[in-house]
Every structure is written in structure tokens, then in C-alpha cells.
Amino acid sequence: MSPPLVLVGLGYGAYLLYAYAAGTLSFYINPTYIIPTAVTGAVLVALGAICAVAPRDRRGLEAQPPPAGHAGDPTRGGPSWLALAVLAFPLVLGFGLPARPLGISTAAQRGVEAVPLGRIDEAFEFRVNSRPEGYSIKDWVTAMQADPDPGSLVGKPVRVSGFVYRDSRVPDGWFLVARFVVQCCAVDATPIGLPVRAADGSVPKDGAWVAVEGVWEVTEVRGGRKAVIAPASVTPIARPDQPYLY
């Protein structure tokens, strides 16, 4: 294997281990896959090290004509410099750019909805002995799937956190407290949100992370009955280390 290609493999392995140590792999993949990904990084580093130190039989190599398309290329027998540059470019971006989770710009591109998340694995109902104030945004959306009547939510306590999102569909004085739901990786991340009606009409800055505590109520909006959170408090918070829901 050509030395430049070995270096690229070592680089990818080192990046995976670096991201694992920095705790940023969860920005890109479901936590279920973090350990296998870190193991993959270790294997790449080990294989790269073995290839780098393994003796190479170069007898007669200089006398051999270079393969077509590789004239004068020190990676003779391996990929071209252009191919190596293409392989290395994502690696340069990975090390050169700060790791960030998906944010409001991605949410705006994909659209935030309080909509079904696909198949309901465990469609539950509210019960006297349940603690709805412990539900996440995803749990509430699943509950809305199980019982789409907004009246069933009235008076139920809510305590969720997420980033602030607004678009033209959100009524004045309202905002969505939103999160991304990730099944496998950031590519399939789906932004979902719950509507909040600001008590004084003062909406937090778009993209800001907030903790919302209050109760559900139902109101008439644009000709239909909509469930909305009437907040007792909207508190600015730092972005959590794990910003996604699974």
C-alpha cells in the first residue's frame, strides 16, 4: 500500500479517536454506534501503523515502468494525487472546523413540525400515575399521535427544553421549543417542536436554548383548535452536551 494512502487511513482513524475523546461523535451519530465507531478508529490506526513499519520488498521496483496515469507519481501502484486529495479533504475539514451539532439553520431547511415521527412503537395514554412533566418533546409528539384531540392535553404539566424556532406559520407571540430526533445519524435528523405562547408576547431569540415549564391549554388559531403551552417560566439555558433526542 502506498505511503500517502496509509497516512490518509491513519488520519481517519486518528480523527475518529479524537472525536470520541472530545465527546463530539454524538453530534453526528446515534450513541448506539459510538463505541463501534471508536473501535473502527483504533483498528484504522493499528493497520496504518502496521503498514508503515512493515518491511517492503522494493527489489526491482525502480526498474518497473510506472502504471498508466501515474507517471512520475511517488504513489506508484496506488491512487493518483487527485484521488488522495479528494480522500483527504473531509479529513482536513474535520480537524480544521469546530464540531457543532445541528442547529436552527438546519431546522429552517428541513422545517420544524409537531408531527408524527413514523411508526409508534409504544403509543401510550396519560394515566393518573404517569408523570407527564417528565416527558421529552419527542414523548409529547408521540402522545399527540396516540390521541390527536388537543383537549386531552389541557392542564397537563410540561417541562421541556430545546432551542427557539419560528417561521411564518407560527402565530405572533408564539414560538416552538424544538429538538432534533436522530434515528441513525445527523443525515436523518428530524426537527420537531412544541408550540409555546409567550405570556407577555416577548419571544426569545431564534436559536437560543430555553427551558420551558408550564401547562397545556387549547386555543382557537386560524380557524382550528390548537394545543399550546402556557408557560409559567421560560428560562435561558446553555446548550446541553447531548442536544438530540433518540
Backbone as CSV, one residue per row, in Angstrom:
resi,resn,N_x,N_y,N_z,CA_x,CA_y,CA_z,C_x,C_y,C_z
1,MET,0.854,-1.193,0.000,0.000,0.000,0.000,0.886,1.238,0.000
2,SER,0.523,2.247,-0.790,1.341,3.441,-0.917,1.359,4.226,0.391
3,PRO,2.509,4.831,0.732,2.608,5.598,1.985,1.559,6.703,2.119
4,PRO,1.261,7.494,1.067,0.223,8.522,1.234,-1.140,7.947,1.604
5,LEU,-1.483,6.807,1.015,-2.767,6.191,1.331,-2.777,5.690,2.773
6,VAL,-1.644,5.187,3.221,-1.526,4.757,4.621,-1.742,5.948,5.558
7,LEU,-1.166,7.091,5.191,-1.321,8.289,6.014,-2.776,8.740,6.075
8,VAL,-3.478,8.644,4.946,-4.896,9.013,4.934,-5.684,8.099,5.868
9,GLY,-5.417,6.790,5.789,-6.096,5.856,6.684,-5.791,6.136,8.138
10,LEU,-4.515,6.424,8.434,-4.138,6.796,9.799,-4.871,8.060,10.240
11,GLY,-4.982,9.006,9.312,-5.662,10.259,9.647,-7.117,10.056,10.004
12,TYR,-7.815,9.215,9.236,-9.227,8.954,9.551,-9.366,8.232,10.882
13,GLY,-8.481,7.278,11.131,-8.523,6.593,12.421,-8.262,7.542,13.564
14,ALA,-7.259,8.429,13.383,-6.937,9.403,14.434,-8.097,10.359,14.662
15,TYR,-8.777,10.760,13.562,-9.907,11.675,13.743,-11.050,11.033,14.515
16,LEU,-11.352,9.778,14.211,-12.428,9.094,14.937,-12.101,8.979,16.417
17,LEU,-10.847,8.683,16.730,-10.447,8.592,18.139,-10.474,9.975,18.796
18,TYR,-10.064,10.985,18.057,-10.104,12.353,18.574,-11.544,12.786,18.880
19,ALA,-12.454,12.514,17.946,-13.857,12.886,18.151,-14.457,12.117,19.318
20,TYR,-14.054,10.864,19.465,-14.533,10.067,20.594,-14.046,10.666,21.917
21,ALA,-12.764,11.010,21.975,-12.203,11.573,23.206,-12.804,12.941,23.523
22,ALA,-13.119,13.713,22.479,-13.682,15.050,22.682,-15.175,15.013,22.971
23,GLY,-15.810,13.844,22.806,-17.237,13.725,23.058,-18.109,14.316,21.977
24,THR,-17.580,14.478,20.770,-18.355,15.093,19.692,-18.937,14.099,18.694
25,LEU,-18.634,12.813,18.849,-19.232,11.837,17.934,-20.757,11.861,18.010
26,SER,-21.279,12.189,19.190,-22.737,12.212,19.348,-23.381,13.339,18.562
27,PHE,-22.586,14.303,18.048,-23.138,15.334,17.180,-23.494,14.768,15.808
28,TYR,-22.946,13.595,15.485,-23.077,13.068,14.138,-23.796,11.727,14.067
29,ILE,-23.727,10.930,15.130,-24.302,9.585,15.075,-25.057,9.283,16.363
30,ASN,-25.931,8.300,16.284,-26.653,7.819,17.453,-25.657,7.232,18.459
31,PRO,-25.833,7.488,19.757,-24.894,6.964,20.755,-24.679,5.454,20.688
32,THR,-25.656,4.732,20.143,-25.505,3.281,19.994,-24.267,2.926,19.178
33,TYR,-23.897,3.795,18.253,-22.805,3.486,17.328,-21.474,4.113,17.733
34,ILE,-21.429,4.790,18.862,-20.205,5.496,19.232,-19.060,4.531,19.520
35,ILE,-19.302,3.508,20.328,-18.226,2.560,20.662,-17.736,1.822,19.416
36,PRO,-18.634,1.261,18.566,-18.137,0.638,17.338,-17.335,1.595,16.465
37,THR,-17.737,2.857,16.421,-17.001,3.830,15.622,-15.612,4.081,16.201
38,ALA,-15.537,4.172,17.524,-14.229,4.364,18.156,-13.332,3.159,17.929
39,VAL,-13.909,1.965,17.991,-13.134,0.744,17.717,-12.634,0.759,16.273
40,THR,-13.482,1.211,15.346,-13.059,1.328,13.952,-11.861,2.265,13.823
41,GLY,-11.911,3.385,14.555,-10.783,4.312,14.539,-9.511,3.664,15.040
42,ALA,-9.617,2.904,16.117,-8.439,2.217,16.662,-7.889,1.196,15.677
43,VAL,-8.792,0.485,15.002,-8.355,-0.511,14.015,-7.639,0.176,12.849
44,LEU,-8.160,1.305,12.382,-7.517,2.028,11.293,-6.117,2.494,11.685
45,VAL,-5.996,3.001,12.906,-4.684,3.447,13.373,-3.720,2.265,13.463
46,ALA,-4.204,1.147,14.006,-3.343,-0.035,14.136,-2.904,-0.555,12.772
47,LEU,-3.845,-0.633,11.828,-3.496,-1.111,10.483,-2.525,-0.157,9.793
48,GLY,-2.766,1.144,9.985,-1.865,2.118,9.386,-0.463,2.004,9.952
49,ALA,-0.365,1.803,11.270,0.941,1.656,11.894,1.650,0.398,11.395
50,ILE,0.897,-0.690,11.252,1.490,-1.937,10.753,2.016,-1.747,9.335
51,CYS,1.204,-1.100,8.497,1.635,-0.876,7.107,2.847,0.045,7.044
52,ALA,2.926,1.007,7.976,4.023,1.962,7.947,5.351,1.322,8.327
53,VAL,5.311,0.360,9.233,6.562,-0.227,9.720,6.862,-1.562,9.061
54,ALA,5.922,-2.143,8.333,6.152,-3.441,7.705,7.234,-3.313,6.635
55,PRO,8.152,-4.299,6.550,9.190,-4.249,5.514,8.567,-4.361,4.140
56,ARG,9.126,-3.639,3.213,8.602,-3.656,1.847,9.703,-4.146,0.915
57,ASP,9.361,-5.081,0.066,10.310,-5.610,-0.918,10.289,-4.699,-2.137
58,ARG,11.316,-3.891,-2.244,11.376,-2.931,-3.337,12.331,-3.386,-4.437
59,ARG,12.780,-4.661,-4.386,13.716,-5.128,-5.384,13.093,-5.055,-6.773
60,GLY,13.797,-4.392,-7.615,13.330,-4.301,-8.999,12.235,-3.281,-9.201
61,LEU,11.846,-2.580,-8.112,10.731,-1.637,-8.240,11.104,-0.481,-9.164
62,GLU,12.371,-0.031,-9.006,12.774,1.116,-9.801,12.812,0.775,-11.277
63,ALA,13.027,-0.518,-11.563,13.132,-0.913,-12.975,11.773,-1.097,-13.631
64,GLN,10.725,-1.153,-12.824,9.403,-1.389,-13.386,8.848,-0.093,-13.957
65,PRO,8.201,-0.169,-15.098,7.579,1.044,-15.651,6.385,1.455,-14.804
66,PRO,6.168,2.745,-14.636,5.023,3.201,-13.831,3.707,2.857,-14.498
67,PRO,2.679,2.548,-13.729,1.363,2.256,-14.303,0.836,3.442,-15.078
68,ALA,-0.042,3.162,-16.001,-0.639,4.224,-16.805,-1.339,5.227,-15.907
69,GLY,-1.077,6.491,-16.164,-1.734,7.540,-15.383,-0.996,7.896,-14.120
70,HIS,0.152,7.231,-13.843,0.877,7.510,-12.612,2.327,7.888,-12.892
71,ALA,2.607,8.364,-14.089,3.975,8.706,-14.441,4.518,9.767,-13.501
72,GLY,5.656,9.487,-12.926,6.287,10.436,-12.026,5.593,10.578,-10.697
73,ASP,4.618,9.739,-10.409,3.847,9.825,-9.159,4.483,8.937,-8.106
74,PRO,4.887,9.497,-6.930,5.507,8.677,-5.895,4.563,7.654,-5.298
75,THR,3.292,7.703,-5.618,2.345,6.713,-5.098,2.160,5.591,-6.104
76,ARG,3.186,5.328,-6.913,3.068,4.323,-7.975,2.380,3.053,-7.506
77,GLY,1.404,2.640,-8.257,0.654,1.451,-7.900,-0.525,1.756,-7.011
78,GLY,-0.636,2.995,-6.545,-1.740,3.396,-5.681,-2.582,4.449,-6.373
79,PRO,-3.435,5.142,-5.638,-4.298,6.166,-6.233,-3.500,7.392,-6.666
80,SER,-4.080,8.164,-7.544,-3.436,9.390,-8.010,-3.475,10.446,-6.912
81,TRP,-2.684,11.504,-7.122,-2.696,12.597,-6.141,-4.076,13.235,-6.035
82,LEU,-4.768,13.310,-7.165,-6.114,13.889,-7.137,-7.044,13.056,-6.262
83,ALA,-6.978,11.730,-6.426,-7.817,10.853,-5.608,-7.461,10.987,-4.131
84,LEU,-6.168,11.093,-3.843,-5.736,11.258,-2.451,-6.243,12.580,-1.876
85,ALA,-6.214,13.638,-2.704,-6.695,14.936,-2.234,-8.191,14.876,-1.916
86,VAL,-8.950,14.173,-2.763,-10.392,14.024,-2.519,-10.633,13.252,-1.223
87,LEU,-9.851,12.194,-1.000,-9.997,11.403,0.221,-9.611,12.200,1.463
88,ALA,-8.596,13.053,1.332,-8.091,13.779,2.492,-8.897,15.027,2.811
89,PHE,-9.660,15.556,1.841,-10.367,16.817,2.053,-11.341,16.770,3.238
90,PRO,-12.205,15.724,3.352,-13.083,15.668,4.536,-12.300,15.602,5.847
91,LEU,-11.147,14.979,5.796,-10.317,14.868,6.997,-9.807,16.241,7.419
92,VAL,-9.388,17.039,6.454,-8.928,18.398,6.745,-10.062,19.222,7.360
93,LEU,-11.266,19.094,6.800,-12.418,19.815,7.352,-12.719,19.356,8.772
94,GLY,-12.620,18.045,9.000,-12.919,17.507,10.324,-12.013,18.054,11.395
95,PHE,-10.725,18.131,11.100,-9.772,18.662,12.077,-9.772,20.192,12.115
96,GLY,-10.092,20.812,10.969,-9.956,22.259,10.888,-11.162,23.044,11.360
97,LEU,-12.365,22.461,11.265,-13.580,23.172,11.664,-14.053,22.698,13.036
98,PRO,-14.590,23.602,13.838,-15.098,23.184,15.153,-16.309,22.274,15.018
99,ALA,-16.393,21.277,15.875,-17.532,20.354,15.856,-18.760,21.038,16.432
100,ARG,-19.850,20.990,15.704,-21.093,21.618,16.164,-22.265,20.701,15.846
101,PRO,-23.234,20.647,16.740,-24.442,19.870,16.431,-25.316,20.626,15.446
102,LEU,-26.324,19.957,14.914,-27.285,20.622,14.043,-27.973,21.737,14.813
103,GLY,-28.276,22.819,14.120,-28.881,23.970,14.773,-30.049,24.533,14.001
104,ILE,-30.316,25.805,14.240,-31.525,26.422,13.711,-31.488,26.540,12.191
105,SER,-30.298,26.692,11.597,-30.241,26.804,10.136,-30.694,25.503,9.474
106,THR,-30.271,24.366,10.046,-30.722,23.080,9.513,-32.213,22.889,9.759
107,ALA,-32.681,23.327,10.929,-34.113,23.229,11.228,-34.933,24.034,10.229
108,ALA,-34.429,25.216,9.846,-35.150,26.041,8.882,-35.199,25.374,7.515
109,GLN,-34.128,24.679,7.151,-34.096,23.987,5.864,-35.069,22.819,5.837
110,ARG,-35.156,22.094,6.952,-35.974,20.876,6.978,-37.390,21.133,7.463
111,GLY,-37.599,22.251,8.197,-38.917,22.572,8.708,-39.201,21.866,10.017
112,VAL,-39.680,22.613,11.007,-39.981,22.050,12.316,-41.475,21.817,12.419
113,GLU,-41.841,20.605,12.792,-43.253,20.245,12.886,-43.508,19.471,14.179
114,ALA,-44.698,19.640,14.719,-45.166,18.742,15.780,-46.008,17.683,15.080
115,VAL,-45.327,16.790,14.403,-45.988,15.834,13.511,-45.578,14.423,13.877
116,PRO,-46.274,13.409,13.315,-45.899,12.029,13.572,-44.446,11.746,13.230
117,LEU,-43.824,10.905,14.014,-42.431,10.540,13.814,-42.293,9.230,13.072
118,GLY,-43.383,8.774,12.449,-43.349,7.467,11.798,-44.139,6.481,12.637
119,ARG,-43.743,5.233,12.609,-44.450,4.196,13.346,-44.352,4.442,14.849
120,ILE,-45.466,4.304,15.548,-45.467,4.457,17.003,-45.093,3.122,17.631
121,ASP,-43.934,3.073,18.258,-43.505,1.828,18.885,-44.301,1.543,20.152
122,GLU,-44.548,2.604,20.922,-45.276,2.426,22.177,-46.254,3.592,22.322
123,ALA,-47.408,3.482,21.693,-48.408,4.532,21.803,-49.025,4.466,23.198
124,PHE,-48.749,5.501,23.998,-49.219,5.474,25.372,-50.319,6.511,25.578
125,GLU,-51.040,6.392,26.683,-52.049,7.366,27.059,-51.648,7.957,28.404
126,PHE,-52.187,9.138,28.694,-51.951,9.725,30.007,-52.729,8.946,31.054
127,ARG,-52.074,8.665,32.141,-52.717,7.954,33.233,-52.485,8.719,34.532
128,VAL,-53.301,8.423,35.519,-53.201,9.137,36.791,-51.826,8.979,37.410
129,ASN,-51.236,7.795,37.263,-49.951,7.544,37.911,-48.761,7.886,37.025
130,SER,-49.028,8.472,35.854,-47.924,8.881,34.988,-47.410,10.243,35.419
131,ARG,-46.233,10.597,34.946,-45.632,11.888,35.268,-45.333,12.630,33.966
132,PRO,-46.351,13.264,33.382,-46.147,13.917,32.088,-45.127,15.045,32.134
133,GLU,-44.883,15.638,33.320,-43.888,16.695,33.395,-42.475,16.178,33.115
134,GLY,-42.311,14.862,33.100,-41.019,14.271,32.767,-40.888,13.906,31.301
135,TYR,-41.926,14.155,30.492,-41.883,13.791,29.084,-40.965,14.741,28.310
136,SER,-40.263,14.185,27.335,-39.467,14.999,26.428,-40.348,15.523,25.305
137,ILE,-39.790,16.363,24.459,-40.536,16.859,23.295,-40.995,15.686,22.428
138,LYS,-40.132,14.714,22.255,-40.496,13.536,21.458,-41.654,12.785,22.107
139,ASP,-41.631,12.640,23.432,-42.719,11.956,24.127,-44.051,12.668,23.898
140,TRP,-44.030,14.003,23.957,-45.273,14.751,23.761,-45.801,14.575,22.332
141,VAL,-44.904,14.591,21.357,-45.346,14.394,19.977,-45.940,12.999,19.803
142,THR,-45.315,12.003,20.444,-45.856,10.644,20.389,-47.223,10.586,21.056
143,ALA,-47.384,11.311,22.160,-48.688,11.357,22.839,-49.745,11.985,21.940
144,MET,-49.353,12.999,21.169,-50.306,13.624,20.250,-50.704,12.669,19.135
145,GLN,-49.778,11.801,18.757,-50.131,10.779,17.783,-51.148,9.797,18.363
146,ALA,-50.914,9.411,19.606,-51.789,8.431,20.231,-53.195,8.988,20.440
147,ASP,-53.274,10.283,20.737,-54.572,10.925,20.954,-54.512,12.328,20.362
148,PRO,-54.947,12.498,19.121,-54.824,13.789,18.443,-55.776,14.870,18.944
149,ASP,-56.696,14.537,19.860,-57.614,15.542,20.394,-56.847,16.489,21.309
150,PRO,-56.720,17.791,20.938,-55.959,18.714,21.776,-56.541,18.877,23.175
151,GLY,-57.849,18.634,23.318,-58.476,18.761,24.630,-57.939,17.784,25.651
152,SER,-57.367,16.673,25.189,-56.832,15.676,26.123,-55.578,16.171,26.838
153,LEU,-54.986,17.249,26.329,-53.754,17.762,26.925,-54.000,18.849,27.973
154,VAL,-55.198,19.405,27.974,-55.464,20.576,28.807,-55.116,20.315,30.274
155,GLY,-54.340,21.220,30.841,-53.980,21.144,32.258,-52.799,20.258,32.574
156,LYS,-52.308,19.518,31.593,-51.177,18.630,31.853,-49.893,19.452,32.015
157,PRO,-49.095,19.152,33.032,-47.856,19.911,33.245,-46.795,19.558,32.210
158,VAL,-46.014,20.549,31.823,-44.972,20.395,30.814,-43.663,20.941,31.368
159,ARG,-42.583,20.209,31.116,-41.247,20.690,31.481,-40.282,20.151,30.430
160,VAL,-39.968,20.982,29.443,-39.113,20.559,28.338,-38.037,21.614,28.085
161,SER,-37.042,21.223,27.313,-36.004,22.169,26.914,-35.679,21.949,25.449
162,GLY,-35.243,23.005,24.796,-34.901,22.932,23.385,-34.503,24.299,22.880
163,PHE,-34.310,24.409,21.569,-33.955,25.710,21.004,-35.202,26.390,20.450
164,VAL,-35.156,27.700,20.396,-36.293,28.502,19.951,-36.318,28.535,18.427
165,TYR,-37.495,28.277,17.877,-37.651,28.291,16.420,-38.951,28.996,16.057
166,ARG,-38.864,29.819,15.013,-40.057,30.479,14.480,-39.976,30.511,12.967
167,ASP,-41.141,30.438,12.321,-41.233,30.707,10.895,-42.590,31.346,10.629
168,SER,-42.917,31.517,9.363,-44.129,32.256,9.010,-45.408,31.554,9.451
169,ARG,-45.330,30.260,9.748,-46.530,29.517,10.159,-46.847,29.688,11.629
170,VAL,-45.900,30.209,12.401,-46.085,30.340,13.841,-46.784,31.665,14.143
171,PRO,-47.892,31.647,14.884,-48.613,32.894,15.181,-47.748,33.892,15.955
172,ASP,-48.085,35.154,15.837,-47.373,36.189,16.578,-47.442,35.905,18.076
173,GLY,-46.332,36.110,18.760,-46.282,35.881,20.195,-46.091,34.429,20.575
174,TRP,-45.950,33.550,19.578,-45.709,32.133,19.823,-44.309,31.778,19.334
175,PHE,-43.803,30.671,19.803,-42.589,30.080,19.248,-42.643,28.581,19.468
176,LEU,-41.771,27.866,18.808,-41.646,26.426,19.004,-40.393,26.156,19.826
177,VAL,-40.525,25.321,20.848,-39.352,24.814,21.552,-39.035,23.481,20.886
178,ALA,-37.848,23.393,20.284,-37.583,22.331,19.314,-36.332,21.531,19.650
179,ARG,-36.302,20.323,19.121,-35.133,19.439,19.191,-35.071,18.636,17.896
180,PHE,-33.886,18.084,17.623,-33.736,17.131,16.542,-33.866,15.714,17.101
181,VAL,-34.605,14.885,16.389,-34.703,13.467,16.716,-33.841,12.703,15.722
182,VAL,-32.888,11.928,16.231,-31.943,11.203,15.394,-32.200,9.708,15.521
183,GLN,-32.365,9.050,14.387,-32.518,7.602,14.372,-31.160,6.918,14.234
184,CYS,-30.414,7.317,13.211,-29.108,6.706,12.940,-27.993,7.731,13.035
185,CYS,-28.121,8.810,12.241,-27.063,9.816,12.213,-27.686,11.169,11.891
186,ALA,-26.839,12.191,11.826,-27.333,13.549,11.618,-28.035,13.705,10.278
187,VAL,-27.718,12.862,9.306,-28.356,12.954,7.990,-29.863,12.727,8.087
188,ASP,-30.296,11.815,8.968,-31.727,11.514,9.073,-32.402,12.287,10.210
189,ALA,-31.707,13.266,10.785,-32.264,14.011,11.916,-33.529,14.758,11.505
190,THR,-34.566,14.635,12.324,-35.849,15.295,12.073,-36.117,16.317,13.160
191,PRO,-36.282,17.603,12.805,-36.599,18.608,13.823,-38.083,18.572,14.184
192,ILE,-38.386,18.534,15.458,-39.768,18.580,15.933,-39.860,19.628,17.033
193,GLY,-41.048,20.147,17.261,-41.197,21.184,18.264,-42.587,21.232,18.857
194,LEU,-42.679,21.893,19.992,-43.946,22.108,20.677,-44.239,23.610,20.725
195,PRO,-45.491,24.010,20.459,-45.817,25.436,20.447,-45.902,26.004,21.865
196,VAL,-45.357,27.196,22.009,-45.375,27.907,23.294,-45.918,29.309,23.041
197,ARG,-46.870,29.747,23.856,-47.395,31.106,23.745,-46.780,31.957,24.845
198,ALA,-45.941,32.899,24.458,-45.279,33.758,25.440,-46.324,34.573,26.187
199,ALA,-46.222,34.588,27.505,-47.236,35.243,28.332,-47.350,36.731,28.018
200,ASP,-46.214,37.389,27.787,-46.229,38.825,27.518,-45.952,39.135,26.048
201,GLY,-45.958,38.095,25.218,-45.698,38.288,23.800,-44.231,38.443,23.459
202,SER,-43.362,38.354,24.460,-41.927,38.506,24.241,-41.327,37.145,23.899
203,VAL,-40.903,36.984,22.659,-40.378,35.711,22.182,-38.852,35.721,22.284
204,PRO,-38.247,34.682,22.851,-36.779,34.621,22.920,-36.149,34.629,21.534
205,LYS,-34.888,34.919,21.495,-34.149,34.983,20.240,-34.133,33.623,19.556
206,ASP,-34.313,33.631,18.227,-34.260,32.385,17.462,-32.941,31.657,17.700
207,GLY,-33.032,30.364,17.921,-31.839,29.552,18.129,-31.372,29.475,19.561
208,ALA,-31.895,30.337,20.436,-31.497,30.311,21.844,-32.056,29.059,22.517
209,TRP,-31.290,28.489,23.431,-31.760,27.328,24.181,-32.509,27.804,25.427
210,VAL,-33.683,27.202,25.643,-34.521,27.599,26.777,-35.110,26.365,27.453
211,ALA,-35.409,26.516,28.726,-36.188,25.526,29.465,-37.577,26.112,29.667
212,VAL,-38.594,25.366,29.252,-39.978,25.835,29.334,-40.726,24.993,30.349
213,GLU,-41.400,25.662,31.257,-42.213,24.973,32.266,-43.579,25.631,32.304
214,GLY,-44.627,24.822,32.244,-45.972,25.365,32.248,-47.004,24.269,32.136
215,VAL,-48.164,24.601,31.537,-49.238,23.626,31.349,-49.796,23.785,29.938
216,TRP,-50.457,22.728,29.478,-51.109,22.780,28.175,-52.457,23.485,28.292
217,GLU,-52.787,24.246,27.268,-54.122,24.801,27.121,-54.500,24.724,25.651
218,VAL,-55.772,24.943,25.364,-56.263,24.885,23.982,-56.809,26.252,23.608
219,THR,-56.474,26.687,22.396,-56.946,27.980,21.930,-57.336,27.883,20.468
220,GLU,-58.143,28.837,20.018,-58.541,28.904,18.611,-57.485,29.679,17.833
221,VAL,-56.935,29.051,16.817,-55.920,29.691,15.984,-56.214,29.389,14.529
222,ARG,-56.414,30.437,13.742,-56.607,30.291,12.292,-57.684,29.263,11.955
223,GLY,-58.779,29.360,12.696,-59.932,28.532,12.404,-59.894,27.130,12.960
224,GLY,-58.945,26.826,13.824,-58.871,25.490,14.400,-58.444,25.517,15.849
225,ARG,-58.751,24.433,16.564,-58.352,24.321,17.966,-56.936,23.753,18.033
226,LYS,-56.054,24.480,18.705,-54.664,24.078,18.800,-54.238,23.998,20.267
227,ALA,-53.487,22.953,20.568,-52.885,22.849,21.899,-51.618,23.693,21.919
228,VAL,-51.419,24.429,22.988,-50.245,25.281,23.129,-49.826,25.295,24.582
229,ILE,-48.551,25.428,24.820,-48.038,25.503,26.193,-48.199,26.929,26.707
230,ALA,-48.852,27.060,27.854,-48.921,28.338,28.562,-47.814,28.314,29.610
231,PRO,-46.710,28.998,29.363,-45.545,28.826,30.234,-45.647,29.617,31.538
232,ALA,-45.247,28.965,32.612,-45.055,29.673,33.871,-43.675,30.316,33.886
233,SER,-42.727,29.702,33.148,-41.381,30.261,33.047,-40.733,29.811,31.751
234,VAL,-39.938,30.704,31.190,-39.098,30.403,30.021,-37.698,30.882,30.390
235,THR,-36.819,29.925,30.672,-35.511,30.251,31.227,-34.405,29.960,30.222
236,PRO,-33.546,30.952,29.946,-32.398,30.680,29.055,-31.462,29.654,29.694
237,ILE,-30.972,28.720,28.890,-30.043,27.698,29.373,-28.920,27.528,28.359
238,ALA,-27.846,26.888,28.776,-26.774,26.544,27.854,-27.192,25.331,27.026
239,ARG,-26.665,25.246,25.833,-26.940,24.062,25.020,-26.441,22.821,25.738
240,PRO,-27.276,21.788,25.885,-26.846,20.585,26.588,-25.753,19.849,25.817
241,ASP,-24.976,19.058,26.538,-23.928,18.276,25.889,-24.515,17.320,24.861
242,GLN,-25.709,16.828,25.156,-26.406,15.933,24.216,-27.670,16.653,23.745
243,PRO,-27.583,17.350,22.608,-28.726,18.179,22.192,-29.813,17.437,21.443
244,TYR,-29.577,16.163,21.070,-30.558,15.440,20.277,-31.413,14.541,21.152
245,LEU,-32.524,14.099,20.581,-33.367,13.073,21.181,-33.298,11.837,20.281
246,TYR,-33.536,10.669,20.875,-33.369,9.410,20.131,-34.600,8.535,20.290
